[in-house]
């Protein structure tokens, strides 16, 4: 039986959820960056989806941090929040604008953010299951 949620753990979970929202919005808004000389150097007008790398690094960190700091059974929440924010803001963005662009960068962002986060989630939950199986075997 998991221990009850304390006030500090609830605050940590809220902060991690807020982090997931902010990261998803930033990942979306900076996804269309190009090497066109406006913000980045001019190198042939090539799309540079650097936020995919940011999403691939931060979503597993959010999942792992939730598992360690709050509770392993709740580590799915930041990943779900990240995916929902990307989909909702991307498809019905501010003012009804379509923020999630219709090309390969959108798929790369979803895969680059959700898959590493899902792997971290599975790894964390597998550790919980193994731990409870070992505990259950010793208690009998």
Buried (B, 14 or more C-beta within 10 A) or exposed (E): EEEEEEEEBEEBBEEBBEBBBEBBBBBBBBBBBBBBEEEEEEEEEEBBBEBBEBBBEBBBBBBBBBBEBBBBEBBBBBBBBBBEBBBEBBEEBEEEEEBBBEEEBBEBBBEBBBBBBBEBBEBBBEEBEEEEEEEEEEEE
